[in-house]
Amino acid sequence: MYDIIIIGAGVVGGLIARELSAYDLNICIVEKEHDVAMGASGANSGIVHAGYDAKPGTLKAKLNVLGSSLMPKVARELGVKYQNNGSMVIGFSEDDRIVLEGLLKRGLQNGVKDLRIVEQDELRELEPALSKDVLCALLAPTGSIICPYELTIAAIGNAMDNGAHLELDFPVEKIKKTEEGYEVISGEKSLQAKYVINAAGVYGDDIAAMAGDDSFSIHPRRGEYILLDRECGNLISHTIFRTPGKMGKGILITPTVDGNLLVGPTAVDIEDKDNTETTQEGLHYIMSQARENVPDIPFGKTITSFCGLRSVGNTGDFIIKASDTGWINVSAIESPGLSASPAIALYAIDLLKEQGLNLVKKESYDPIREPQHKFHEASMEEKNEMIKKNPAYGKIVCRCETVSEGEILDAIRRNPKARDLDGVKRRTRAQMGRCQGGFCSAQIIELLAREWNIPYDKVTKSGGDSYINIGRTKEV
Ligand SMILES: Cc1cc2nc3c(=O)[nH]c(=O)nc-3n(C[C@H](O)[C@H](O)[C@H](O)COP(=O)(O)OP(=O)(O)OC[C@H]3O[C@@H](n4cnc5c(N)ncnc54)[C@H](O)[C@@H]3O)c2cc1C
């Protein structure tokens, strides 16, 4: 019997688990997929929004501003890269200026610091690659960037190092109310807990309905992206948004913390909660819109495209509340959910306290997680030191991103352990370069097979039946 089960291993479930692991509690995170960060937390813009966008007085506004102020500390403790690059919303006309002034006013009401409108001359200096037609911009110096899946992996890893349990491949199918709390059921497997946190992303309404709460609904809104090679990351330094119109925030252009250039997302409402395919139409739209803002984006240097699904709720705000004794919904966490996530975790824990959860601090709690070693970022001295400690750091497996065997083994061995090719990719960047794994995936398969003690043909790309080697072509 657990004290708490958290359904969903995204950034929200992960940071709630991490916060709770500071207390003397028996915690279990259950996740339907083969790895963590497989929902929206693995495929978004990675922007820690300043907080001028949400309507004053909403949970979105309050938790965005608080969350983004907490993020630098969270990132430092978890060894996750975070960069305060600032963001700007660009305007092309006097009509746009009126919208920007509205956003400025809203930001000030929400408590965002240092917001101001900048004019053409200053803009040219700040971002020379912007279109000459840009007239003015709202500058938000507190806007920042982070790697969303690195944050999720690190939060869950830290929670596990502090005693939380992670149950993967556990799609929750049924919930039963018991005398002491809840029974959470997946096929033949069943777990029990006194309290349940529903952090199941786009499936949050379905999970709530299993527990008898059909008071809200969520629909998926697709967001597609194009990711460009690292040599393009310096084209701009701020995150560039377009003045929002009837169609929302539009296409943004941003450097990533790893030095790539990210362009997107589209915003299309769909029915299927699992459909993360990219479309030709979407990618063309991204290119045409982005070129209006930054004309010289070198789309020829594209290395991949991907898609994430926003959890759009029917209330217009985050839905974070208790719906029954011991049951907390943390749902409809669309943007700015990543930015708000550290604050959402604290808010959810306050709700648990109101529900009677007794919180006793654990002396052994350690909020610090050693960063994932990054060989290519180390100085020559540090590299030599790493190789001296473990010669596997001297053996480069992914040549595009300079990732060593030592880093891949770390990813497979430490919490939450990488179990497939994509899991290694998200933790180390191996296969994330220009060749997209063409050269290194065979070696990574070998390491996964050896470490998990499974045959080569049982190693998958991303869990399920995504097998890579399906038979021998010849005997050698
Ligand atoms: C295109 C896009 C762009 C965005 N950009 C930004 C941004 O720049 N800045 C920002 O602040 N926010 C952004 N967001 C929002 C942000 O990504 C989300 O708010 C955040 O990731 C939500 O995290 P989560 O943990 O609630 O959901 P998720 O990450 O979706 O996690 C939910 C988890 O629950 C699991 N699950 C679902 N059903 C079940 C079940 N039955 N049993 C077990 N597990 C289950 C899923 O597999 C998933 O892993 C963006 C979102 C999208 C889609």
The ligand as an SDF file (V2000), in Angstrom:
LIG
                    3D

 53 58  0  0  0  0  0  0  0  0999 V2000
    3.4320   21.9480  -28.6850 C   0  0  0  0  0  0  0  0  0  0  0  0
    3.5800   22.3320  -27.2510 C   0  0  0  0  0  0  0  0  0  0  0  0
    4.3640   23.4270  -26.8890 C   0  0  0  0  0  0  0  0  0  0  0  0
    4.4940   23.8020  -25.5660 C   0  0  0  0  0  0  0  0  0  0  0  0
    5.3760   24.7740  -25.2240 N   0  0  0  0  0  0  0  0  0  0  0  0
    5.5420   25.1050  -23.9260 C   0  0  0  0  0  0  0  0  0  0  0  0
    6.5090   26.0560  -23.5360 C   0  0  0  0  0  0  0  0  0  0  0  0
    7.3230   26.5170  -24.3320 O   0  0  0  0  0  0  0  0  0  0  0  0
    6.5470   26.4440  -22.2400 N   0  0  0  0  0  0  0  0  0  0  0  0
    5.6940   25.9480  -21.3140 C   0  0  0  0  0  0  0  0  0  0  0  0
    5.7350   26.3890  -20.1740 O   0  0  0  0  0  0  0  0  0  0  0  0
    4.8160   24.9720  -21.6340 N   0  0  0  0  0  0  0  0  0  0  0  0
    4.7340   24.5300  -22.8970 C   0  0  0  0  0  0  0  0  0  0  0  0
    3.8640   23.5440  -23.2560 N   0  0  0  0  0  0  0  0  0  0  0  0
    3.0760   22.9170  -22.2080 C   0  0  0  0  0  0  0  0  0  0  0  0
    3.8680   21.8370  -21.4640 C   0  0  0  0  0  0  0  0  0  0  0  0
    4.5130   20.9980  -22.3700 O   0  0  0  0  0  0  0  0  0  0  0  0
    2.9110   21.0470  -20.6050 C   0  0  0  0  0  0  0  0  0  0  0  0
    2.1840   21.9350  -19.8050 O   0  0  0  0  0  0  0  0  0  0  0  0
    3.5950   20.0390  -19.7110 C   0  0  0  0  0  0  0  0  0  0  0  0
    4.5250   19.2690  -20.4090 O   0  0  0  0  0  0  0  0  0  0  0  0
    2.5220   19.1680  -19.0810 C   0  0  0  0  0  0  0  0  0  0  0  0
    3.1340   18.1650  -18.3430 O   0  0  0  0  0  0  0  0  0  0  0  0
    2.2870   16.9710  -17.7690 P   0  0  0  0  0  0  0  0  0  0  0  0
    3.2020   16.1970  -16.9010 O   0  0  0  0  0  0  0  0  0  0  0  0
    1.0270   17.4960  -17.1850 O   0  0  0  0  0  0  0  0  0  0  0  0
    1.8110   16.1440  -19.0470 O   0  0  0  0  0  0  0  0  0  0  0  0
    2.5870   15.0550  -19.9270 P   0  0  0  0  0  0  0  0  0  0  0  0
    3.9900   15.3970  -20.1390 O   0  0  0  0  0  0  0  0  0  0  0  0
    1.7440   14.8430  -21.1280 O   0  0  0  0  0  0  0  0  0  0  0  0
    2.5810   13.7730  -19.0020 O   0  0  0  0  0  0  0  0  0  0  0  0
    1.4400   12.9950  -18.7770 C   0  0  0  0  0  0  0  0  0  0  0  0
    1.8720   11.5460  -18.6860 C   0  0  0  0  0  0  0  0  0  0  0  0
    0.7600   10.7490  -18.3250 O   0  0  0  0  0  0  0  0  0  0  0  0
    0.8830    9.5220  -18.9930 C   0  0  0  0  0  0  0  0  0  0  0  0
   -0.4250    8.8570  -19.0440 N   0  0  0  0  0  0  0  0  0  0  0  0
   -1.5020    9.2480  -19.7740 C   0  0  0  0  0  0  0  0  0  0  0  0
   -2.4980    8.3580  -19.5950 N   0  0  0  0  0  0  0  0  0  0  0  0
   -2.0640    7.4070  -18.7360 C   0  0  0  0  0  0  0  0  0  0  0  0
   -2.6310    6.2280  -18.1820 C   0  0  0  0  0  0  0  0  0  0  0  0
   -3.8700    5.8210  -18.5000 N   0  0  0  0  0  0  0  0  0  0  0  0
   -1.8760    5.4840  -17.3480 N   0  0  0  0  0  0  0  0  0  0  0  0
   -0.6180    5.8500  -17.0260 C   0  0  0  0  0  0  0  0  0  0  0  0
   -0.0130    6.9630  -17.5350 N   0  0  0  0  0  0  0  0  0  0  0  0
   -0.7260    7.7340  -18.3720 C   0  0  0  0  0  0  0  0  0  0  0  0
    1.3970    9.9200  -20.3630 C   0  0  0  0  0  0  0  0  0  0  0  0
    1.9730    8.8420  -21.0640 O   0  0  0  0  0  0  0  0  0  0  0  0
    2.3800   11.0090  -20.0210 C   0  0  0  0  0  0  0  0  0  0  0  0
    3.6850   10.5180  -19.8650 O   0  0  0  0  0  0  0  0  0  0  0  0
    3.7630   23.1100  -24.5700 C   0  0  0  0  0  0  0  0  0  0  0  0
    2.9930   21.9970  -24.9250 C   0  0  0  0  0  0  0  0  0  0  0  0
    2.9540   21.5730  -26.2330 C   0  0  0  0  0  0  0  0  0  0  0  0
    2.2280   20.3200  -26.5830 C   0  0  0  0  0  0  0  0  0  0  0  0
  1  2  1  0
  2  3  1  0
  2 52  2  0
  3  4  2  0
  4  5  1  0
  4 50  1  0
  5  6  2  0
  6  7  1  0
  6 13  1  0
  7  8  2  0
  7  9  1  0
  9 10  1  0
 10 11  2  0
 10 12  1  0
 12 13  2  0
 13 14  1  0
 14 15  1  0
 14 50  1  0
 15 16  1  0
 16 17  1  0
 16 18  1  0
 18 19  1  0
 18 20  1  0
 20 21  1  0
 20 22  1  0
 22 23  1  0
 23 24  1  0
 24 25  2  0
 24 26  1  0
 24 27  1  0
 27 28  1  0
 28 29  2  0
 28 30  1  0
 28 31  1  0
 31 32  1  0
 32 33  1  0
 33 34  1  0
 33 48  1  0
 34 35  1  0
 35 36  1  0
 35 46  1  0
 36 37  1  0
 36 45  1  0
 37 38  2  0
 38 39  1  0
 39 40  1  0
 39 45  2  0
 40 41  1  0
 40 42  2  0
 42 43  1  0
 43 44  2  0
 44 45  1  0
 46 47  1  0
 46 48  1  0
 48 49  1  0
 50 51  2  0
 51 52  1  0
 52 53  1  0
M  END
$$$$
